Amino acid sequence: MLKIDQMELGPVQTNCYIISNNLKECLIFDPGEESGKITSLLKKKGLKPLAILLTHAHFDHIGAIDELREQFTIPVYLHQLEKDWLSRPNLNGSGKYAMVPDYRMKDADVLIDDEKSLEISSFNMELFHTPGHSPGSITYSFGPEGFAIVGDTLFRGSIGRTDLIEGSEAKLLQSIRESLLTLPEHMILYPGHGPETTPLQERNSNPFLRGY
């Protein structure tokens, strides 16, 4: 059984998830900032990181990737549609806000262009391309474990914003309808901000999803 550690990091409290197996290996999802806190947790639990996986490349999800990949010599995974975003503040959004510096990260090591599946050691994920919040947003589903990492596509009682670069409300709602609400109704969905939810809960109570 996989274990999940959640940390709220950075200026907008982005959820970073550390998913670990019984071999003490782990994957780091969306390390938005504060690499020292992530490193402290890894050392405390004796975990060996294998990779950094990004749901998308907005600044609040990428702030610690360079420090972590250099420290642990691990690759960063990102959808190919956002391959230029890590190094361009106008695309990753950091150039828009005075509260953060311009984020210019190194390129991703692995570009995802096949959203079917991904295997890293004993971690097996089903991938869903869920654009709308950003063009390369990805959901990482751990079906047998009963949870998925959904980034900023869907929140408890809300949906991702679509007023940023290449955002689209129509695409976002289509992604939610076709990729997230079709998951098992009690699967736990871990978003980029705020508490977890389930497809059933959002279908029944999310005001943006009435009729779905």
C-alpha positions as CSV (number, residue, x, y, z in Angstrom):
1,M,0.0,0.0,0.0
2,L,1.3,3.5,-0.9
3,K,1.6,6.2,1.7
4,I,0.8,9.9,1.1
5,D,2.3,12.9,2.8
6,Q,0.9,16.3,2.0
7,M,2.7,19.6,2.5
8,E,1.3,23.1,1.8
9,L,4.2,25.2,0.4
10,G,4.9,28.6,-1.0
11,P,3.1,31.9,-1.1
12,V,-0.2,30.5,-2.1
13,Q,0.0,27.2,-0.1
14,T,0.3,24.8,-3.0
15,N,-0.2,21.1,-2.1
16,C,3.0,19.1,-2.6
17,Y,2.4,15.3,-2.3
18,I,5.1,12.7,-1.4
19,I,3.9,9.3,-2.5
20,S,6.0,6.4,-1.0
21,N,6.1,2.6,-1.2
22,N,7.2,-0.1,1.2
23,L,10.7,0.1,-0.2
24,K,11.0,3.6,1.1
25,E,11.1,5.0,-2.5
26,C,9.0,8.0,-3.3
27,L,7.7,10.4,-5.9
28,I,7.4,14.1,-5.4
29,F,4.4,15.8,-7.0
30,D,4.4,19.6,-7.5
31,P,7.1,20.9,-5.1
32,G,6.0,24.5,-5.3
33,E,8.5,26.0,-2.9
34,E,10.5,25.5,0.3
35,S,12.7,22.7,-0.8
36,G,14.2,22.5,2.7
37,K,10.9,21.4,4.2
38,I,10.6,18.7,1.6
39,T,14.1,17.5,2.2
40,S,13.5,17.5,6.0
41,L,10.4,15.3,5.6
42,L,12.3,12.9,3.3
43,K,15.2,12.5,5.8
44,K,12.8,12.1,8.7
45,K,11.0,9.3,7.0
46,G,14.1,7.8,5.4
47,L,12.7,8.2,1.9
48,K,14.6,7.9,-1.4
49,P,13.1,10.2,-4.1
50,L,13.0,8.8,-7.6
51,A,11.4,11.6,-9.6
52,I,9.5,14.9,-9.6
53,L,6.2,14.8,-11.4
54,L,4.4,18.0,-12.3
55,T,0.7,18.3,-12.9
56,H,1.5,21.5,-14.8
57,A,4.1,24.3,-14.9
58,H,2.6,27.3,-13.1
59,F,5.0,29.0,-10.8
60,D,3.4,27.9,-7.6
61,H,4.0,24.2,-8.5
62,I,7.6,24.4,-9.7
63,G,9.5,26.6,-7.3
64,A,11.6,23.8,-5.7
65,I,12.3,21.6,-8.7
66,D,15.8,22.7,-9.5
67,E,17.1,22.5,-5.9
68,L,15.5,19.0,-5.4
69,R,16.6,17.5,-8.7
70,E,20.2,18.7,-8.2
71,Q,20.3,17.5,-4.6
72,F,18.9,14.0,-5.3
73,T,19.9,13.7,-9.0
74,I,16.3,12.9,-10.1
75,P,14.4,13.7,-13.3
76,V,11.5,16.1,-13.7
77,Y,8.4,15.0,-15.7
78,L,6.2,17.4,-17.5
79,H,3.7,17.4,-20.3
80,Q,5.3,18.3,-23.7
81,L,2.7,21.1,-24.3
82,E,4.4,23.1,-21.5
83,K,8.0,22.3,-22.3
84,D,8.9,26.0,-22.6
85,W,7.0,27.1,-19.5
86,L,9.6,26.3,-16.8
87,S,12.0,28.9,-18.1
88,R,9.6,31.6,-19.1
89,P,8.0,33.8,-16.4
90,N,5.4,35.1,-18.9
91,L,4.1,31.5,-19.3
92,N,4.5,30.0,-15.9
93,G,2.8,33.1,-14.4
94,S,5.6,34.3,-12.1
95,G,6.1,37.4,-14.2
96,K,2.5,38.5,-13.4
97,Y,2.9,38.8,-9.6
98,A,5.1,41.1,-7.6
99,M,5.0,38.7,-4.6
100,V,7.3,36.2,-6.3
101,P,10.5,36.5,-8.3
102,D,10.6,35.5,-12.0
103,Y,10.9,31.7,-12.1
104,R,13.4,30.5,-14.7
105,M,13.9,26.8,-14.1
106,K,15.9,24.3,-16.1
107,D,14.0,22.3,-18.8
108,A,12.2,19.1,-17.8
109,D,14.1,15.9,-18.1
110,V,11.2,13.8,-19.4
111,L,8.4,15.2,-21.6
112,I,5.2,13.3,-21.4
113,D,3.5,12.9,-24.8
114,D,1.6,9.6,-24.2
115,E,-1.1,10.0,-21.5
116,K,-1.8,6.3,-21.1
117,S,0.4,5.1,-18.4
118,L,3.7,5.7,-16.5
119,E,5.8,3.2,-14.5
120,I,8.6,4.3,-12.2
121,S,10.0,1.4,-10.1
122,S,6.9,-0.1,-8.4
123,F,4.7,3.0,-9.0
124,N,2.2,2.5,-11.7
125,M,0.1,5.4,-12.8
126,E,-2.6,5.9,-15.4
127,L,-2.3,9.4,-17.0
128,F,-5.1,11.6,-18.1
129,H,-4.5,14.8,-20.1
130,T,-6.8,17.3,-18.4
131,P,-6.3,20.7,-20.2
132,G,-8.3,23.8,-19.4
133,H,-6.5,25.3,-16.4
134,S,-3.3,25.0,-18.5
135,P,-2.7,23.3,-21.9
136,G,-0.5,20.5,-20.5
137,S,-2.3,19.7,-17.2
138,I,-2.0,16.0,-16.2
139,T,-3.9,13.9,-13.7
140,Y,-1.9,11.0,-12.3
141,S,-4.3,8.2,-11.2
142,F,-3.3,5.4,-8.9
143,G,-6.4,3.3,-9.5
144,P,-5.7,0.2,-7.4
145,E,-4.7,2.5,-4.5
146,G,-7.9,4.5,-4.8
147,F,-6.6,8.0,-5.4
148,A,-5.5,10.5,-8.0
149,I,-3.4,13.7,-8.1
150,V,-5.4,16.2,-10.1
151,G,-3.5,19.4,-9.8
152,D,-5.5,22.6,-10.4
153,T,-8.2,21.0,-12.6
154,L,-10.7,20.4,-9.8
155,F,-11.1,21.5,-6.2
156,R,-13.5,20.7,-3.5
157,G,-16.5,22.8,-4.5
158,S,-14.8,24.6,-7.2
159,I,-12.8,24.3,-10.5
160,G,-9.4,25.6,-11.7
161,R,-9.2,29.1,-13.0
162,T,-9.2,29.6,-16.7
163,D,-8.1,33.2,-17.1
164,L,-4.4,32.4,-17.4
165,I,-2.3,31.7,-20.5
166,E,-4.0,29.2,-22.8
167,G,-6.7,28.6,-20.3
168,S,-10.2,27.4,-21.5
169,E,-13.3,26.9,-19.4
170,A,-14.8,24.7,-22.1
171,K,-11.8,22.5,-22.1
172,L,-11.6,22.4,-18.3
173,L,-15.2,21.3,-18.0
174,Q,-14.7,18.7,-20.7
175,S,-11.6,17.4,-18.8
176,I,-13.5,17.2,-15.6
177,R,-16.5,15.5,-17.2
178,E,-14.6,13.0,-19.3
179,S,-11.6,12.2,-17.1
180,L,-12.4,12.9,-13.5
181,L,-16.1,12.4,-13.0
182,T,-15.8,9.0,-14.7
183,L,-13.3,7.8,-12.1
184,P,-14.8,5.5,-9.3
185,E,-17.1,7.7,-7.3
186,H,-15.3,7.2,-4.0
187,M,-11.8,7.7,-5.4
188,I,-9.9,10.3,-3.5
189,L,-8.9,13.3,-5.6
190,Y,-6.0,15.3,-4.3
191,P,-6.0,18.8,-5.7
192,G,-3.3,21.5,-6.0
193,H,-4.9,23.6,-3.3
194,G,-7.2,22.9,-0.5
195,P,-8.7,19.6,0.8
196,E,-9.2,16.3,-1.0
197,T,-12.6,15.4,-2.5
198,T,-14.2,12.6,-4.6
199,P,-16.0,12.4,-7.9
200,L,-19.3,11.7,-6.1
201,Q,-19.0,14.7,-3.8
202,E,-18.2,17.1,-6.7
203,R,-21.0,15.6,-8.9
204,N,-23.5,16.2,-6.1
205,S,-22.4,19.5,-4.7
206,N,-20.0,21.4,-6.9
207,P,-22.0,24.5,-8.2
208,F,-19.8,24.6,-11.4
209,L,-20.7,21.0,-12.3
210,R,-24.5,21.1,-12.1
211,G,-25.9,19.0,-14.9
212,Y,-22.9,16.7,-15.0
